[in-house]
Amino acid sequence: MAQEIRMPKLSASMEAGVVIEWLRAEGDRVAQGEPLLQVETDKAVMEIESPASGLLKRIVQPKGSQVPVNGLLAILE
C-alpha cells in the first residue's frame, strides 16, 4: 500500500520548505525513522525521516523545489 510523504510544518511560522538534498534515491529501501531528505525552512536546515519502512517508489519534488506545508514530497510503497 502506498504512503504519501508530505512536507511537515517544522516551525510555527513555516509556510513552505526548500528541498536541499535527497538522501535516498527512487527504488531504495528505507526503514522507518531513516533520514530521507534535507529541507531548508525559514529558520534552519532539517532532515525529514521516513514515516514507515518500504520502497521509495517516486520522488515528486526534486532538489531545489519550494514545497508548501503538507505538499507532496514522495511516495513510499
Backbone as CSV, one residue per row, in Angstrom:
resi,resn,N_x,N_y,N_z,CA_x,CA_y,CA_z,C_x,C_y,C_z
1,MET,0.837,-1.180,0.000,0.000,0.000,0.000,0.883,1.246,0.000
2,ALA,0.605,2.177,-0.867,1.414,3.388,-0.992,1.121,4.360,0.141
3,GLN,2.158,5.049,0.563,2.019,6.077,1.589,2.638,7.360,1.062
4,GLU,1.916,8.457,1.219,2.419,9.751,0.772,3.316,10.352,1.846
5,ILE,4.441,10.911,1.421,5.324,11.647,2.319,5.108,13.117,2.003
6,ARG,4.676,13.873,2.999,4.316,15.280,2.813,5.230,16.190,3.625
7,MET,5.310,17.440,3.184,6.133,18.433,3.876,5.518,18.711,5.251
8,PRO,6.264,18.421,6.316,5.738,18.715,7.654,5.900,20.199,7.995
9,LYS,5.129,20.658,8.953,5.264,22.026,9.460,6.301,21.945,10.585
10,LEU,7.501,22.440,10.317,8.627,22.279,11.226,8.803,23.431,12.204
11,SER,8.056,24.510,12.004,8.072,25.627,12.951,6.716,26.327,12.863
12,ALA,6.397,27.109,13.865,5.092,27.778,13.914,4.879,28.720,12.734
13,SER,5.949,29.338,12.249,5.819,30.313,11.162,6.055,29.718,9.771
14,MET,6.388,28.442,9.696,6.725,27.818,8.411,5.508,27.717,7.494
15,GLU,5.663,28.202,6.261,4.627,28.075,5.245,5.081,27.169,4.098
16,ALA,6.412,27.058,3.907,6.984,26.224,2.846,8.423,25.889,3.211
17,GLY,8.962,24.880,2.557,10.362,24.498,2.730,10.975,24.222,1.376
18,VAL,12.296,24.296,1.298,13.019,24.032,0.057,13.762,22.706,0.201
19,VAL,13.586,21.813,-0.777,14.302,20.538,-0.786,15.768,20.836,-1.087
20,ILE,16.625,20.605,-0.104,18.062,20.846,-0.271,18.739,19.637,-0.914
21,GLU,18.410,18.443,-0.407,19.052,17.239,-0.931,18.231,16.007,-0.563
22,TRP,18.095,15.101,-1.516,17.524,13.786,-1.227,18.655,12.884,-0.763
23,LEU,18.474,12.206,0.365,19.487,11.323,0.929,19.301,9.888,0.447
24,ARG,18.165,9.608,-0.176,17.866,8.310,-0.765,17.380,8.546,-2.191
25,ALA,17.501,7.515,-3.028,17.081,7.612,-4.428,15.838,6.764,-4.661
26,GLU,15.125,7.067,-5.760,13.988,6.232,-6.128,14.457,4.791,-6.251
27,GLY,13.653,3.870,-5.706,13.998,2.447,-5.750,14.730,1.963,-4.516
28,ASP,15.199,2.872,-3.662,15.898,2.476,-2.431,14.913,1.963,-1.398
29,ARG,15.326,0.955,-0.648,14.564,0.500,0.512,14.959,1.381,1.687
30,VAL,13.968,1.796,2.457,14.215,2.649,3.613,13.513,2.072,4.839
31,ALA,14.067,2.358,5.999,13.480,1.926,7.264,12.778,3.106,7.925
32,GLN,11.760,2.817,8.704,11.057,3.858,9.442,12.052,4.613,10.314
33,GLY,11.989,5.946,10.273,12.882,6.778,11.065,14.198,7.122,10.382
34,GLU,14.466,6.500,9.241,15.696,6.768,8.488,15.566,8.106,7.751
35,PRO,16.602,8.957,7.771,16.531,10.239,7.063,16.357,10.040,5.555
36,LEU,15.393,10.785,4.977,15.122,10.700,3.536,15.640,11.906,2.767
37,LEU,15.475,13.100,3.354,15.872,14.314,2.655,16.153,15.431,3.641
38,GLN,16.830,16.454,3.136,17.090,17.658,3.924,16.231,18.782,3.357
39,VAL,15.634,19.538,4.285,14.742,20.638,3.920,15.216,21.898,4.620
40,GLU,15.240,23.004,3.868,15.576,24.298,4.457,14.279,25.049,4.739
41,THR,14.144,25.507,5.984,12.984,26.307,6.374,13.454,27.741,6.564
42,ASP,12.577,28.584,7.046,12.954,29.973,7.307,13.928,30.082,8.479
43,LYS,14.096,29.004,9.247,14.941,29.050,10.438,16.172,28.140,10.381
44,ALA,16.097,27.003,9.689,17.192,26.030,9.740,17.085,25.013,8.616
45,VAL,18.118,24.163,8.494,18.089,23.004,7.609,17.828,21.787,8.491
46,MET,16.816,21.004,8.115,16.425,19.853,8.932,16.282,18.617,8.053
47,GLU,16.460,17.446,8.674,16.245,16.189,7.974,14.817,15.721,8.200
48,ILE,14.213,15.192,7.149,12.883,14.600,7.225,13.071,13.087,7.222
49,GLU,12.469,12.416,8.202,12.610,10.967,8.336,11.463,10.236,7.655
50,SER,11.727,9.002,7.287,10.699,8.167,6.688,9.650,7.815,7.742
51,PRO,8.362,7.990,7.418,7.309,7.670,8.375,7.050,6.169,8.510
52,ALA,7.599,5.375,7.587,7.384,3.928,7.595,8.520,3.256,6.828
53,SER,8.608,1.948,6.945,9.573,1.179,6.165,8.957,0.831,4.818
54,GLY,9.791,0.772,3.789,9.292,0.402,2.468,10.240,0.801,1.366
55,LEU,9.705,0.887,0.163,10.458,1.225,-1.039,10.127,2.660,-1.432
56,LEU,11.152,3.471,-1.644,10.932,4.846,-2.103,10.551,4.760,-3.584
57,LYS,9.261,4.746,-3.830,8.720,4.499,-5.173,8.927,5.684,-6.110
58,ARG,8.627,6.905,-5.620,8.697,8.066,-6.511,9.031,9.324,-5.721
59,ILE,10.004,10.070,-6.200,10.307,11.391,-5.666,9.541,12.392,-6.511
60,VAL,8.633,13.131,-5.878,7.757,14.068,-6.588,8.402,15.443,-6.716
61,GLN,9.113,15.876,-5.681,9.724,17.207,-5.664,11.244,17.081,-5.741
62,PRO,11.867,17.514,-6.833,13.319,17.405,-6.971,14.056,18.424,-6.103
63,LYS,15.345,18.228,-6.002,16.233,19.153,-5.288,16.000,20.575,-5.794
64,GLY,15.905,21.516,-4.865,15.702,22.913,-5.224,14.249,23.356,-5.239
65,SER,13.317,22.404,-5.131,11.892,22.739,-5.162,11.441,23.388,-3.865
66,GLN,10.612,24.414,-3.992,9.966,25.002,-2.829,8.605,24.320,-2.700
67,VAL,8.362,23.725,-1.536,7.162,22.916,-1.327,6.372,23.489,-0.146
68,PRO,5.076,23.756,-0.342,4.274,24.273,0.769,4.077,23.214,1.850
69,VAL,3.785,23.664,3.063,3.464,22.740,4.149,2.334,21.840,3.679
70,ASN,2.479,20.546,3.918,1.546,19.494,3.523,1.603,19.174,2.028
71,GLY,2.550,19.775,1.291,2.735,19.445,-0.119,3.365,18.060,-0.261
72,LEU,3.051,17.371,-1.325,3.555,16.011,-1.569,5.033,16.044,-1.941
73,LEU,5.835,15.269,-1.200,7.270,15.167,-1.452,7.625,13.894,-2.215
74,ALA,7.039,12.768,-1.787,7.400,11.476,-2.364,6.321,10.443,-2.047
75,ILE,6.451,9.284,-2.708,5.548,8.161,-2.486,6.388,6.995,-1.985
76,LEU,5.967,6.416,-0.878,6.621,5.242,-0.278,5.685,4.067,-0.457
77,GLU,6.226,2.931,-0.889,5.383,1.748,-1.096,5.842,0.613,-0.230
